[in-house]
């Protein structure tokens, strides 16, 4: 089969690899129909995730058809259309029983990280009974790819961890795919103000269409000053960091109001400076995390009910064989006006 293989920082190849086979009775092998590229994949290619070693197939999102199943699989059979979760969970360890699937004793975020991932024609899914979701009849399968990772990540690690509630003022620093997912799902809780901050004017225009009440372009405005203007000098109740660089985390620390919540969603490859000497006296809560995907079943229902139009996040479509071109587009999102790309075979 063909697969997108990481060969070290800055190096990737669309090349031949052996087609995966059942390794354990709890495995399933999936033929990919649709996959995508995540900002985390770009971090990997920069060398920000050293656990990813050369030879690894990247990717942790997708929708596909079950090809073969192990002898222990009870929930799926060949021919079933399934959503692949970015998090693998055994369902029985101590952490899985607490719905901390990201810290499964025999799973977590391993696809495209510790084992071969979904940017390929086929992928092996461990613990398939607990790590796949049936695709509802008539569903938009491209849109469901957004539920592999970005929608549950923005919702769980941004909105829920940030404790967004009715009437809150919320700033989302970073209007990329995960920031947009946080923007869409924050509206479940009717915040009074949703501010999107980015340096990409196209993404800010999209954020307006997705429900942002205010947008701030860091290329033309001082974000911190503007946020204090909008909040009458108080700051925001919730600051969601959705970039993964020190400057964006600094912005969140600078604009949070007393009693507020900073929810860090971005993948950081470098240390940030934590201004605890200022934050402690303001009663600030700071959360970080890796998505657990325990909200995925609920999000599937909201998408099916039309409460969220996840397909609006897709801006570019490619054949799977054109994945190197897709990486170029996604890696130059500002110039290409890209939010999320879909690769199909």
C-alpha positions in Angstrom: 0.0 0.0 0.0 1.0 3.7 -0.2 1.5 5.7 3.0 2.8 9.1 4.1 5.9 8.3 6.1 7.9 10.5 8.4 11.6 10.2 7.8 12.9 12.7 10.3 12.4 16.5 10.9 11.4 18.2 7.7 11.4 15.0 5.7 8.3 13.0 4.5 7.6 10.6 1.7 4.5 9.1 0.0 5.9 5.6 -0.4 5.2 1.9 -0.3 4.7 0.1 3.0 3.4 -3.4 3.8 -0.4 -3.4 4.1 -1.3 -3.9 7.8 -2.7 -7.2 9.1 -4.4 -8.3 12.2 -1.8 -8.5 15.0 -4.1 -9.1 18.0 -7.7 -10.5 18.3 -8.9 -7.0 19.3 -7.6 -5.4 16.1 -9.4 -4.3 12.9 -7.9 -3.3 9.6 -9.6 -0.3 8.0 -9.5 0.8 4.3 -9.4 4.6 4.4 -12.1 6.5 2.5 -11.2 9.9 3.9 -8.4 11.3 6.0 -6.9 14.7 6.8 -3.8 16.5 8.0 -3.7 17.9 11.5 -1.6 20.8 13.0 0.0 18.1 15.2 1.4 16.5 12.1 3.1 19.8 11.2 4.5 19.9 14.8 5.8 16.3 14.3 7.5 17.3 11.0 9.2 20.2 12.8 10.7 17.8 15.3 8.4 19.0 18.1 7.3 15.4 19.0 10.5 13.4 19.4 8.6 10.2 20.3 7.7 9.9 16.6 10.6 8.1 15.0 11.6 7.8 11.3 9.6 5.3 9.4 6.3 6.1 11.1 3.1 6.6 9.0 1.5 9.8 10.1 -2.1 10.7 10.7 -4.7 10.0 13.4 -8.0 11.0 11.8 -10.3 9.3 9.2 -13.4 7.5 8.1 -13.1 4.2 6.4 -14.5 0.7 5.7 -13.7 -2.3 7.9 -11.6 -4.7 5.9 -10.9 -7.4 8.4 -11.4 -7.9 12.1 -9.8 -9.9 14.9 -11.5 -12.9 16.5 -12.4 -10.9 19.6 -14.2 -8.0 17.8 -18.0 -8.0 18.5 -19.2 -4.5 17.5 -17.9 -4.4 13.9 -17.7 -6.6 10.8 -16.1 -6.3 7.3 -18.0 -3.8 5.2 -19.0 -1.5 8.1 -18.3 2.2 7.6 -16.6 3.6 10.7 -15.2 6.8 12.2 -11.7 6.4 13.5 -11.0 8.1 16.9 -7.6 9.8 17.2 -7.4 8.2 20.7 -7.2 4.4 21.1 -8.8 2.9 24.2 -9.0 -0.6 25.6 -12.1 0.3 27.6 -11.1 -1.7 30.7 -8.0 -0.2 32.3 -8.3 2.1 35.3 -8.0 5.3 33.2 -10.5 4.1 30.6 -13.0 3.4 33.4 -12.7 7.1 34.3 -13.2 8.1 30.7 -9.5 9.2 30.6 -9.1 7.4 27.3 -6.1 9.5 26.3 -4.2 7.8 29.1 -5.3 4.3 28.3 -2.7 1.8 29.6 -2.5 0.2 26.2 -3.5 3.1 24.0 -4.1 6.8 24.1 -2.8 8.9 21.2 -0.8 6.3 19.5 -2.0 6.5 15.9 0.6 8.4 13.8 2.6 8.7 17.0 3.7 5.4 18.5 2.2 3.2 15.8 1.4 3.7 12.1 -1.4 6.1 11.4 -4.2 6.9 9.0 -2.5 8.8 6.2 -2.4 5.6 4.2 -4.6 3.4 2.1 -5.0 1.0 5.1 -4.6 1.3 8.9 -4.6 -1.2 11.8 -6.7 -0.1 14.7 -6.0 -1.7 18.1 -8.9 -2.2 20.5 -11.2 -1.5 17.6 -14.4 -2.2 19.6 -13.7 0.9 21.7 -11.8 3.0 19.2 -14.2 3.1 16.3 -17.6 4.5 15.9 -20.3 3.4 13.5 -21.1 5.9 10.8 -24.8 6.8 10.9 -26.8 6.0 7.8 -26.8 8.9 5.4 -24.1 10.8 7.2 -21.7 13.2 5.4 -18.6 11.1 5.8 -16.2 13.9 4.9 -17.7 16.0 7.7 -17.4 13.2 10.2 -13.6 13.2 9.8 -13.8 16.5 11.8 -15.0 14.3 14.7 -11.9 12.2 14.8 -9.9 14.9 16.6 -10.5 18.6 16.1 -14.1 18.9 17.3 -13.7 16.8 20.5 -10.4 18.5 21.1 -11.7 22.0 20.8 -14.8 21.1 22.9 -13.2 19.0 25.6 -9.9 20.8 26.2 -11.0 24.3 25.2 -14.7 24.7 26.1 -15.3 22.2 28.8 -11.9 22.6 30.5 -12.3 26.4 30.2 -15.8 26.1 31.9 -17.5 28.3 29.4 -20.9 29.3 30.7 -23.8 31.6 29.6 -22.8 35.3 29.5 -19.1 34.7 29.5 -16.6 36.6 27.5 -14.3 34.2 25.7 -11.2 34.8 23.6 -9.8 32.1 21.4 -6.2 32.8 20.5 -5.6 31.0 17.2 -8.3 30.6 14.5 -6.9 27.4 13.0 -9.0 24.2 12.8 -9.0 23.5 16.6 -9.7 27.1 17.4 -12.6 27.0 15.0 -13.8 23.9 16.6 -13.7 25.6 20.0 -15.5 28.6 18.5 -18.3 26.4 17.1 -18.8 24.3 20.3 -18.5 27.2 22.7 -21.8 28.4 21.3 -23.5 25.4 23.0 -23.2 27.5 26.2 -24.3 30.9 24.9 -21.3 33.1 25.8 -22.0 36.8 25.5 -18.7 37.5 23.7 -16.6 35.3 21.4 -13.3 36.9 20.4 -11.1 35.3 17.8 -7.4 36.3 17.6 -5.2 35.4 14.7 -2.8 36.9 12.1 -4.7 35.4 9.1 -7.3 37.8 7.9 -9.1 35.0 5.9 -9.5 32.8 8.9 -10.8 35.8 10.9 -13.4 36.3 8.2 -14.4 32.7 8.5 -14.5 33.0 12.3 -17.1 35.8 11.9 -19.2 33.5 9.8 -18.9 30.8 12.4 -20.1 33.0 15.2 -17.3 35.2 16.5 -18.7 38.4 17.9 -15.3 40.2 17.5 -12.1 39.4 15.6 -8.6 40.8 16.2 -5.9 40.7 13.5 -2.5 40.7 15.3 -0.9 42.1 12.2 -2.8 45.3 12.5 -3.9 45.5 16.2 -2.5 45.1 19.6 -4.5 42.1 20.8 -4.1 42.7 24.5 -5.1 46.3 24.3 -8.1 45.6 22.1 -9.3 42.8 24.4 -9.3 45.1 27.4 -11.1 47.7 25.4 -13.8 45.2 24.5 -14.2 44.0 28.1 -14.1 47.5 29.7 -10.7 46.9 31.2 -11.7 43.7 33.0 -10.3 41.0 30.8 -12.0 37.8 29.6 -13.6 35.0 31.6 -12.1 32.3 29.5 -9.0 32.4 27.4 -8.5 29.4 25.0 -4.9 28.9 23.6 -5.1 27.1 20.3 -1.8 27.7 18.7 1.0 26.2 20.7 3.6 28.9 20.8 4.9 31.0 23.8 3.4 34.3 22.4 -0.1 32.9 22.2 0.1 31.6 25.8 1.4 34.9 27.0 -1.6 36.7 25.4 -3.9 34.4 27.4 -2.1 35.1 30.6 -2.2 38.8 29.9 -6.0 39.2 29.2 -7.6 36.8 31.7 -9.9 38.4 34.3 -9.8 37.6 38.0 -11.5 34.2 38.6 -11.0 33.3 35.0 -9.9 30.1 33.2 -7.0 29.6 30.8 -7.5 26.5 28.7 -4.4 25.5 26.8 -5.2 23.4 23.7 -2.2 24.0 21.6 0.7 21.6 21.2 3.8 23.3 22.6 7.2 22.3 21.3 9.0 25.0 23.5 8.8 26.1 27.1 6.5 29.0 28.0 7.0 31.4 30.8 4.3 31.0 33.4 3.6 34.3 35.3 2.5 32.6 38.5 3.6 35.6 40.4 0.7 37.5 38.8 -1.8 34.8 38.3 -2.0 33.3 41.8 -3.5 36.4 43.4 -6.2 36.6 40.6 -7.7 33.2 41.4 -6.9 31.9 37.9 -7.4 28.3 36.8 -5.1 26.9 34.2 -5.9 23.6 32.4 -4.0 21.6 29.8 -4.8 18.3 28.2 -4.9 15.7 25.5 -8.4 15.0 24.1 -10.1 12.0 25.7 -12.8 11.7 22.9 -15.4 10.8 25.6 -17.7 13.4 24.0 -17.5 11.9 20.5 -20.9 10.1 20.6 -22.6 13.3 21.7 -20.9 15.3 19.0 -21.9 12.8 16.3 -25.5 13.3 17.4 -25.2 17.1 17.2 -23.7 16.9 13.7 -26.4 14.5 12.6 -29.0 16.8 14.0 -27.6 19.8 12.1 -26.6 21.7 15.3 -23.1 21.9 14.0 -22.1 21.9 10.3 -18.7 20.3 10.6 -18.3 20.2 6.9 -17.9 24.0 6.8 -14.4 23.5 8.2 -13.3 21.8 5.0 -11.7 24.2 2.5 -9.7 21.9 0.2 -10.1 18.4 -1.2 -7.4 16.2 -2.7 -7.0 12.6 -3.8 -5.0 10.6 -1.3 -2.2 10.2 -3.8 -1.8 14.0 -3.9 -1.1 14.1 -0.1 2.3 15.9 -0.6 0.5 18.7 -2.4 -2.1 18.7 0.4 0.7 19.2 2.9 2.1 22.1 1.0 -1.4 23.7 1.0 -2.1 23.0 4.7 1.4 24.2 5.7 0.8 27.5 3.9 -2.7 28.0 5.2 -2.7 31.8 5.2 -1.7 32.0 1.5 -3.9 29.1 0.5 -6.9 30.2 2.7 -6.9 26.7 4.1 -8.6 25.5 7.3 -9.0 21.8 6.9 -8.1 19.5 3.9 -9.7 16.2 3.0 -7.9 13.4 1.3 -10.0 10.7 -0.3 -9.5 7.5 -2.2 
